[in-house]
Amino acid sequence: MSFTKLDDLGRKLEALEHAQSMLGVDEAVQMPSGGGDKRAEAMSMLAGMYHEMAAAPEIAGWIAEARNEDLSDTQKVALNEFERSYINLTCLSSDFVRRQVSARVRSEQLWRTLRPAGNWKEFLPAFEGIVNLAREESQLRADVLKLSPYDALIEQYDPGSRVVDIATVFTELKTFLKTFIPKALEAQAKRRAKNPPKPFNAPFSIEKQKALGEAMMKAIGFDFTHGRLDVSHHPFCGGVPSDVRMTTRYTTSEFLSSLMGILHETGHGLYEQGLPKEWAHWPMGKARGMAAHESQSLFVEMQVARNPAFWKWAMPVLREHLGDAAIAGWSLEDILAHVHRIERGLIRVDADEATYPLHVILRFEIEQQLIGGNLGAKDVPEIWDARMKEYLGLSTIDNPKDGPMQDVHWPSGAFGYFPSYTLGAMMAAQQWAAVERENSNVSDDIRKGNFSGINDWRRKNIWSKASTLSTPELMRAATGETLQAKYFTAHLKRRYLA
Amino acid sequence: MSFTKLDDLGRKLEALEHAQSMLGVDEAVQMPSGGGDKRAEAMSMLAGMYHEMAAAPEIAGWIAEARNEDLSDTQKVALNEFERSYINLTCLSSDFVRRQVSARVRSEQLWRTLRPAGNWKEFLPAFEGIVNLAREESQLRADVLKLSPYDALIEQYDPGSRVVDIATVFTELKTFLKTFIPKALEAQAKRRAKNPPKPFNAPFSIEKQKALGEAMMKAIGFDFTHGRLDVSHHPFCGGVPSDVRMTTRYTTSEFLSSLMGILHETGHGLYEQGLPKEWAHWPMGKARGMAAHESQSLFVEMQVARNPAFWKWAMPVLREHLGDAAIAGWSLEDILAHVHRIERGLIRVDADEATYPLHVILRFEIEQQLIGGNLGAKDVPEIWDARMKEYLGLSTIDNPKDGPMQDVHWPSGAFGYFPSYTLGAMMAAQQWAAVERENSNVSDDIRKGNFSGINDWRRKNIWSKASTLSTPELMRAATGETLQAKYFTAHLKRRYLA
């Protein structure tokens, strides 16, 4: 049976993915510096073997033959995802991929060298090459997928989401934020004038912070028999669903950035741990995409862990692990002053949930024009500066380092990825609203440190669905409607203007 | 060019070996328990891919064609090792390997269950199956390799060593040890009567022991930019030459067993780190075999780190890391009383360097008869008991747990491996004698913590040779003669009877 051939292939590919994923984790967490060259060589070899196996020409025949086989409904959906995955993997010729990988590696290396000095001029030629290749890629994919070029790129990260729909919710959100942010900042200033934020009683030992983080991960539902928490320079959630490897980094001067980072990654980890085990070797068994994944991390970080109800439960836990002196005499408002702090800034990764979407929308708008061909790579600094001034009142024209050179995405050729961050934030708010509709006691549960209800909802509506649905279908099935901006804007108003 | 095809294949196999090795390390060091099933699945898939690639029929043609190509002398030797490796990999049919793997897995699992109670009777049927398969394997290999059946098994672990040569040095050693051990024990008793061994001033913190171990590894030449030390239940030296992963385990009641274990594994690690980088993806670039590897670990552990000169240097280092109180008032003799402790015992892995060879010789003699077919699996406990009584004056007839059931090797089907341990110990002594001939100040160097001379000798004579020579050739090139028992017996006399 051809479906059996696909199933067998899936097991081989899963083993290679397992190896690649774990070698990546080890590289970030354990590997000594001198191991890097051989590790890179091994990983690139494994990636080559993976591609050779996953994109083999005979697979097209297996897929076509399997269509005529007597398959269960589940197998039929699995077959669709086998096909989607195969088509996306084979859109580009090996020759094109080689050219692109080589250009991306050089551009990213150059970016690492030039970014500290903000040397846009010397970076520009490499960036122009990357943009040209991205345009070429988008056209190659668009032809096969019958999508617009930018849609074809977004499809890689967020299957089923389309520019026209994203633009609709982003426009509504942008309009909202332009008036909301000044109001929220004003409200924050008033609160601060009345009750100035208390400084952290540093230092906080790394050992205690780790125990605190692990205690909260456990309470929120992370299964430590199928995962662990380590330290790496750039925090991530990696590994495989049966063995989720999360990382964080600690500073002793405060505990909140590491803790919130851990809680964010825990959201990713719960999604992975909650995927159906029996489909683990099929494309259908994987998490749906970047936006869906980000919806799960932001659900935990923004909807749950920055919720005032959460801190009613968390403050005693925090005192238990860090000691009473850590937040001696702090009220709920004192901790929320840190947890809900908002500020206009230049850097996306440092942004809070209110200003973050404007960083993303700016990039989404520029990407659309870059891929569409009506903006040249060389004109990016000007448009970036103009939008930053318009959206956040900040100029980056003399500071490309903190402007278009701040992110690794474009230098490494990842166009179409950025929208996922804000789509995920909006999806999380919409999911939270759905949870609240089903269970009006959800805040009470959280106040008591009981997270099983929200996890049950997510297991049923998100995790167990894996990649059986497109992102918009997943949202409709889970919440009754496709993505709407109103849940996220309502969430922001409730949190920052109340 | 066909040699280029072999070279390319080597790089792919190296990547798979890299993945398998690191996944194995991660499993022992980092993996949470629940990750085990998928890890086993992934590793077995990767092993299957490796075998499929490495044993592909077309490789025979590449090797034959490469013989007629214009190769450098190095490439010619590399080609020989490609061939040796390919022949050994393809001696057995896939069907036979499948039967064997399945029997081994079941037998090893059964052994783990039955060993604690020493239930030989229930284990016997599985063991008989394993012995029969080992006989079959040895015959299949013997036919291809034109060796005797037991030689064909030894060839897997120690290329070039032959039973007739091993038997010669083992017989000499056995004869020596029968009279030596009573004398050495008597000498030890006299020393102890005069100066009773001081107890350890426990507890010793794990953190301090780790720092001590790492300081000694570094002093001895371990390159921490290409390796690291971790903790696992069973200590090992794994990873790849560019990234050597060593492990140990600690007890707080004494520091010596962990430290000596670390120094032993450091010997393995130095060998791996010293292999020529440019051959890393060729069979010729690998360490020569188990006996050669053990010679390197035992060189560091027995010749260097149990040398009185070593402790002249090491005692202050020990005090620096564990604190003065750790060995307060201890003289060199006090530490040597622990480092040179010998005792007749039932368990091979707990044995000292003087009694250990008798454990190995016993197994070598039994294996010869088992594989030769003149001993039945069911008769092993009797012959084991008889030999233990003869060699060490201990009976195991009522205690199969600490008799033939003590090791994992036979239950997992590894026949021909045991001799490597004692061959390695003898090789190490012979190498040490060669070092001393070239540099009469070697003990002075060690007394000063200067290990560069002995490492230079080993880099030149052992590490850089990788698998360009067979084990006997390697010894002859390094020391001027093939393996002799006299260096090891002289070493024992000097250490234990002086």
Interface residues (C-beta under 8 A of the other chain):
Chain A: R11 K12 E14 A15 L16 H18 A19 M22 L23 D26 V29 Q30 M31 P32 S33 G34 G35 D37 K38 R39 E41 A42 M43 M45 L46 M49 D223 F224 T225 H226 G227 R228 D230 G239 V240 S242 D243 A280
Chain B: R11 K12 E14 A15 L16 H18 A19 M22 L23 D26 V29 Q30 M31 P32 S33 G34 G35 D37 K38 R39 E41 A42 M43 M45 L46 M49 D223 F224 T225 H226 G227 R228 D230 G239 V240 S242 D243 A280
